[in-house]
Amino acid sequence: MKALVTGATGFIGSHLAAALSKRGYKVTCLVRKTSNLTWLDGVDVRLIEGDCSDRNSLDACVRGQDYIFHLAGLTKAVSREHFYAVNAKGTENLIEAASETAPGIKRFLYLSSLSAFGPRIGGSLPTEDETPHPVSEYGKSKLNGEYAVLKYASSIPATILRPSVVYGPRDKDFFLLFKSIGRGFTPYWGDGRTSLLYVDDLVEGVILAAESEIAAGKTYFISDGGVYSNSEIISGISSALGVKTVRVRIPKSLLSVIGFFSDGISKITGENIIINSDKIREIMYPEWVCDVTRAKKDLNFQPAVDMKKGIIWTADWYRIHKWL
Ligand SMILES: NC(=O)c1ccc[n+]([C@@H]2O[C@H](COP(=O)([O-])OP(=O)(O)OC[C@H]3O[C@@H](n4cnc5c(N)ncnc54)[C@H](OP(=O)(O)O)[C@@H]3O)[C@@H](O)[C@H]2O)c1
């Protein structure tokens, strides 16, 4: 089976490309001229140059593929326009190319995000039947990516997955929390709850969803099924690192100021900074959780790594690779 993976130079995509290749897929990775290929080193994949924002570059990438795993995306951006150009328009470009150049494709798998749905507002865990209400530009652009996929759903068998926060080896975002806890202090802005997913379990879920007949045309939340309080996550990381940490309480009003200055720095330097005003729009909501019953039932998705184990493995990886 031939599979195209976009976003394969990134955190999740690099794990997926390696897993698909190990399972016998002939994997092609769409990479940009500027992509850093470190995580694909030694992985048996073919590289093809393209850019999701450039429609003309995509026909050659999708031609002859059986599966397309679309993971390319911006999780942080210098401007709203950048989010939409890649997460929304980039997704539309790719699925349009698939419908024109690879119409017999078995599955188009789009990795969306819990951010595209939004935070929990009511009492119970949100299910996929509820109406999305994203609160960040990132979330809105990912939801627009979902709409682009749904537009082609009658001609291309497509599945949308909305992972919660994903963590594990190579992740640079959650790593910041490990780093600050390792240094003995933790920024804390109040109680909240989060669904989490270890990267290997996500990769397993992605492959199950792509290969499952029943998943065509459907959308799934995906997490390890747990709901973790901020305190549990902080304790889990400090215990894995063997350190005591002091919580530094940051008032929510100060978060907005931090976001404002980060945006300014980002505009001047052109660098995407993880803590920016868009991320802070999400942080203002305490509950980022989801119900994964549908994925468990339809896909027989059985996450193997709970938070405690996943955090220990991740901390070990950071230590071994001298990130900590
Ligand atoms: N990490 C999470 O917790 C999480 C949770 C839910 C959903 N997701 C979704 O999962 C996907 C992967 O996330 P990640 O954390 O692995 O992100 P990442 O490490 O930042 O990787 C992003 C990937 O997208 C590629 N990319 C960006 N713009 C592109 C473009 N215009 N054309 C082609 N490729 C482009 C990057 O390529 P370069 O190497 O060239 O920059 C990179 O390979 C994203 O779509 C994200 O929305 C992530």
Ligand as a Chemical Component Dictionary entry (heavy atoms), coordinates in Angstrom:
data_LIG
# 
_chem_comp.id                   LIG 
_chem_comp.type                 NON-POLYMER 
_chem_comp.pdbx_formal_charge   0 
_chem_comp.three_letter_code    LIG 
# 
loop_
_chem_comp_atom.comp_id 
_chem_comp_atom.atom_id 
_chem_comp_atom.alt_atom_id 
_chem_comp_atom.type_symbol 
_chem_comp_atom.charge 
_chem_comp_atom.model_Cartn_x 
_chem_comp_atom.model_Cartn_y 
_chem_comp_atom.model_Cartn_z 
_chem_comp_atom.pdbx_ordinal 
LIG N1  N1  N 0  0.930  18.350 19.046 1  
LIG C1  C1  C 0  -0.300 18.291 19.509 2  
LIG O1  O1  O 0  -0.534 18.264 20.740 3  
LIG C2  C2  C 0  -1.475 18.234 18.548 4  
LIG C3  C3  C 0  -2.751 18.031 19.081 5  
LIG C4  C4  C 0  -3.843 17.966 18.209 6  
LIG C5  C5  C 0  -3.653 18.082 16.845 7  
LIG N2  N2  N 1  -2.393 18.296 16.352 8  
LIG C6  C6  C 0  -2.247 18.408 14.897 9  
LIG O2  O2  O 0  -1.288 17.453 14.480 10 
LIG C7  C7  C 0  -0.558 17.922 13.359 11 
LIG C8  C8  C 0  0.926  17.770 13.617 12 
LIG O3  O3  O 0  1.258  18.495 14.789 13 
LIG P1  P1  P 0  2.738  18.480 15.400 14 
LIG O4  O4  O 0  2.611  18.770 16.844 15 
LIG O5  O5  O -1 3.442  17.268 14.942 16 
LIG O6  O6  O 0  3.338  19.778 14.699 17 
LIG P2  P2  P 0  4.843  20.112 14.247 18 
LIG O7  O7  O 0  5.838  19.317 14.989 19 
LIG O8  O8  O 0  4.922  21.604 14.324 20 
LIG O9  O9  O 0  4.875  19.668 12.719 21 
LIG C9  C9  C 0  4.177  20.382 11.746 22 
LIG C10 C10 C 0  4.480  19.770 10.403 23 
LIG O10 O10 O 0  3.691  20.453 9.413  24 
LIG C11 C11 C 0  4.561  20.801 8.334  25 
LIG N3  N3  N 0  4.065  21.981 7.632  26 
LIG C12 C12 C 0  3.763  23.193 8.146  27 
LIG N4  N4  N 0  3.361  24.019 7.173  28 
LIG C13 C13 C 0  3.403  23.308 6.021  29 
LIG C14 C14 C 0  3.096  23.611 4.666  30 
LIG N5  N5  N 0  2.679  24.829 4.282  31 
LIG N6  N6  N 0  3.248  22.625 3.737  32 
LIG C15 C15 C 0  3.694  21.410 4.086  33 
LIG N7  N7  N 0  4.014  21.075 5.346  34 
LIG C16 C16 C 0  3.858  22.006 6.302  35 
LIG C17 C17 C 0  5.903  21.063 9.005  36 
LIG O11 O11 O 0  6.919  21.011 8.018  37 
LIG P3  P3  P 0  8.311  21.804 8.159  38 
LIG O12 O12 O 0  9.259  20.813 8.798  39 
LIG O13 O13 O 0  8.669  22.139 6.771  40 
LIG O14 O14 O 0  8.060  23.011 9.021  41 
LIG C18 C18 C 0  5.943  19.906 9.983  42 
LIG O15 O15 O 0  6.346  18.729 9.330  43 
LIG C19 C19 C 0  -0.982 19.381 13.140 44 
LIG O16 O16 O 0  -1.869 19.414 12.058 45 
LIG C20 C20 C 0  -1.694 19.760 14.438 46 
LIG O17 O17 O 0  -2.726 20.681 14.200 47 
LIG C21 C21 C 0  -1.293 18.377 17.180 48 
# 
loop_
_chem_comp_bond.comp_id 
_chem_comp_bond.atom_id_1 
_chem_comp_bond.atom_id_2 
_chem_comp_bond.value_order 
_chem_comp_bond.pdbx_ordinal 
LIG N1  C1  SING 1  
LIG C1  O1  DOUB 2  
LIG C1  C2  SING 3  
LIG C2  C3  SING 4  
LIG C2  C21 DOUB 5  
LIG C3  C4  DOUB 6  
LIG C4  C5  SING 7  
LIG C5  N2  DOUB 8  
LIG N2  C6  SING 9  
LIG N2  C21 SING 10 
LIG C6  O2  SING 11 
LIG C6  C20 SING 12 
LIG O2  C7  SING 13 
LIG C7  C8  SING 14 
LIG C7  C19 SING 15 
LIG C8  O3  SING 16 
LIG O3  P1  SING 17 
LIG P1  O4  DOUB 18 
LIG P1  O5  SING 19 
LIG P1  O6  SING 20 
LIG O6  P2  SING 21 
LIG P2  O7  DOUB 22 
LIG P2  O8  SING 23 
LIG P2  O9  SING 24 
LIG O9  C9  SING 25 
LIG C9  C10 SING 26 
LIG C10 O10 SING 27 
LIG C10 C18 SING 28 
LIG O10 C11 SING 29 
LIG C11 N3  SING 30 
LIG C11 C17 SING 31 
LIG N3  C12 SING 32 
LIG N3  C16 SING 33 
LIG C12 N4  DOUB 34 
LIG N4  C13 SING 35 
LIG C13 C14 SING 36 
LIG C13 C16 DOUB 37 
LIG C14 N5  SING 38 
LIG C14 N6  DOUB 39 
LIG N6  C15 SING 40 
LIG C15 N7  DOUB 41 
LIG N7  C16 SING 42 
LIG C17 O11 SING 43 
LIG C17 C18 SING 44 
LIG O11 P3  SING 45 
LIG P3  O12 DOUB 46 
LIG P3  O13 SING 47 
LIG P3  O14 SING 48 
LIG C18 O15 SING 49 
LIG C19 O16 SING 50 
LIG C19 C20 SING 51 
LIG C20 O17 SING 52 
# 
